[in-house]
């Protein structure tokens, strides 16, 4: 088996659990993607260096890598750098409208939906970290309320409370 094929196999078997693990334990939602990516880059390096037969307990290895990447990411020096020189986390992604068929969407609806989505994202980013994690797990990862409660060590009613109160506030804001 080739390295790329083994990597894909491990990635597909573990990515959901690893992303949920990182999300539940990460200090800032803005760091989740970086830590997730660093974890799998390290996995690929290991497979290249040690060979595809090296990994026998794939989930345990990837979870250990994720824990290490989180520990490294949140060293005192990294926290200090984030405190002293905060970097603006902007959306630099541009949407190439030429890739979309002209009849596939209404430009007016697209602009309105993009504007509302931007306002919603900004609103959620202003909420406490626990609320942002609930929204991330619910809407980006597609987890259920019981799964979120288990991952974040909260009661289901606490998760629902955070979710529904914030949704109500969001609805009032976007009316």
C-alpha positions as CSV (number, residue, x, y, z in Angstrom):
1,X,0.0,0.0,0.0
2,X,1.3,3.5,-0.8
3,X,1.7,6.3,1.7
4,X,-1.0,8.5,0.1
5,X,-3.5,5.6,0.1
6,X,-2.8,4.7,3.7
7,X,-3.0,8.4,4.7
8,X,-6.4,8.7,3.1
9,X,-7.6,5.5,4.8
10,X,-6.5,6.8,8.2
11,X,-7.8,10.3,7.6
12,X,-11.3,9.1,6.6
13,X,-11.4,6.7,9.6
14,X,-10.4,9.3,12.2
15,X,-11.1,12.9,10.9
16,X,-14.5,13.3,12.5
17,X,-13.4,12.1,16.0
18,X,-10.2,14.1,15.8
19,X,-11.9,17.3,14.8
20,X,-14.5,16.9,17.6
21,X,-11.7,16.2,20.1
22,X,-9.7,19.3,19.0
23,X,-12.9,21.4,19.0
24,X,-13.9,20.3,22.5
25,X,-10.5,21.0,24.0
26,X,-9.2,24.0,22.0
27,X,-8.8,27.3,23.7
28,X,-10.0,29.4,20.7
29,X,-12.2,28.4,17.8
30,X,-9.9,30.3,15.5
31,X,-7.1,27.7,16.2
32,X,-9.1,24.6,15.4
33,X,-8.3,24.4,11.7
34,X,-4.6,25.0,12.2
35,X,-4.3,22.3,14.9
36,X,-6.3,19.9,12.8
37,X,-4.2,20.5,9.7
38,X,-0.9,20.3,11.7
39,X,-2.0,17.0,13.2
40,X,-2.5,15.4,9.8
41,X,0.6,16.9,8.3
42,X,2.5,15.2,11.1
43,X,0.7,11.9,10.4
44,X,1.8,12.1,6.7
45,X,5.4,12.8,7.8
46,X,5.3,9.8,10.0
47,X,4.0,7.6,7.2
48,X,6.7,8.8,4.9
49,X,9.5,8.3,7.4
50,X,8.4,5.0,9.1
51,X,6.3,3.4,6.3
52,X,2.7,2.4,6.0
53,X,3.1,-0.6,8.3
54,X,4.2,1.5,11.2
55,X,0.6,2.5,12.2
56,X,-1.3,-0.3,13.8
57,X,-3.7,1.7,16.1
58,X,-4.5,4.6,13.8
59,X,-7.0,6.4,16.1
60,X,-4.7,6.3,19.1
61,X,-1.8,7.7,17.1
62,X,-3.8,10.5,15.5
63,X,-5.3,11.5,18.9
64,X,-1.9,11.5,20.5
65,X,-0.6,13.7,17.6
66,X,-3.6,16.1,18.1
67,X,-2.9,16.3,21.9
68,X,0.8,17.1,21.1
69,X,-0.1,19.7,18.5
70,X,-2.5,21.4,20.9
71,X,0.1,21.5,23.7
72,X,2.7,23.0,21.3
73,X,0.2,25.5,20.0
74,X,-0.7,26.7,23.5
75,X,2.7,27.1,25.0
76,X,3.3,30.2,27.1
77,X,5.2,31.8,24.2
78,X,2.3,31.3,21.8
79,X,-0.2,32.7,24.3
80,X,2.1,35.7,24.9
81,X,2.4,36.4,21.2
82,X,-1.4,36.3,20.8
83,X,-1.9,38.6,23.7
84,X,0.8,41.2,22.7
85,X,0.2,41.2,18.9
86,X,-3.3,40.0,18.1
87,X,-3.7,39.3,14.4
88,X,-6.9,40.2,12.6
89,X,-8.6,37.1,11.5
90,X,-10.3,38.3,8.4
91,X,-11.9,36.4,5.6
92,X,-9.5,36.7,2.7
93,X,-11.3,34.1,0.6
94,X,-12.7,35.4,-2.6
95,X,-15.5,33.8,-4.4
96,X,-15.0,33.3,-8.1
97,X,-18.4,34.0,-9.6
98,X,-17.2,32.7,-13.0
99,X,-17.3,29.2,-11.7
100,X,-21.0,29.5,-11.1
101,X,-23.6,29.1,-13.8
102,X,-25.4,32.4,-14.4
103,X,-28.8,30.7,-13.9
104,X,-27.7,28.8,-10.8
105,X,-28.3,31.7,-8.4
106,X,-29.8,35.1,-8.1
107,X,-27.1,37.7,-7.5
108,X,-29.4,39.7,-5.2
109,X,-30.1,36.6,-3.0
110,X,-26.4,35.8,-3.0
111,X,-25.5,39.3,-1.8
112,X,-28.2,39.4,0.8
113,X,-27.4,35.9,2.1
114,X,-23.6,36.7,2.2
115,X,-24.3,39.9,4.1
116,X,-26.6,38.1,6.6
117,X,-24.0,35.3,7.0
118,X,-21.3,37.8,7.7
119,X,-23.4,39.5,10.4
120,X,-24.3,36.1,11.9
121,X,-20.6,35.1,12.0
122,X,-19.6,38.4,13.5
123,X,-22.4,38.1,16.2
124,X,-21.3,34.5,17.0
125,X,-17.6,35.6,17.3
126,X,-18.7,38.1,20.0
127,X,-20.1,35.3,22.1
128,X,-18.2,33.4,24.9
129,X,-15.9,30.6,23.8
130,X,-18.3,27.9,25.0
131,X,-21.1,29.3,22.8
132,X,-18.8,29.4,19.8
133,X,-17.8,25.8,20.4
134,X,-21.4,24.7,20.5
135,X,-22.2,26.5,17.2
136,X,-19.0,25.1,15.6
137,X,-19.8,21.5,16.6
138,X,-23.5,21.9,15.6
139,X,-23.3,23.7,12.3
140,X,-19.8,23.0,11.0
141,X,-19.4,19.4,12.2
142,X,-23.1,18.4,12.2
143,X,-23.0,16.9,15.6
144,X,-26.2,16.3,17.6
145,X,-26.9,18.0,21.0
146,X,-26.2,14.8,23.0
147,X,-22.8,14.4,21.1
148,X,-21.9,18.0,21.8
149,X,-22.9,17.7,25.5
150,X,-20.6,14.6,25.8
151,X,-17.7,16.3,24.1
152,X,-17.8,19.5,26.0
153,X,-18.7,17.8,29.3
154,X,-22.0,19.8,29.6
155,X,-25.5,18.7,30.2
156,X,-27.8,18.5,27.2
157,X,-30.0,21.2,28.7
158,X,-27.0,23.5,29.0
159,X,-26.1,22.9,25.4
160,X,-29.7,23.6,24.3
161,X,-29.8,26.7,26.5
162,X,-26.6,28.1,24.9
163,X,-27.8,27.2,21.4
164,X,-31.4,28.4,21.6
165,X,-30.7,31.6,23.5
166,X,-28.1,32.6,21.0
167,X,-30.3,31.7,18.1
168,X,-33.1,33.8,19.5
169,X,-30.7,36.7,19.9
170,X,-29.5,36.2,16.4
171,X,-33.0,36.1,15.0
172,X,-33.8,39.4,16.7
173,X,-30.6,41.0,15.4
174,X,-31.2,39.9,11.8
175,X,-34.9,40.8,11.6
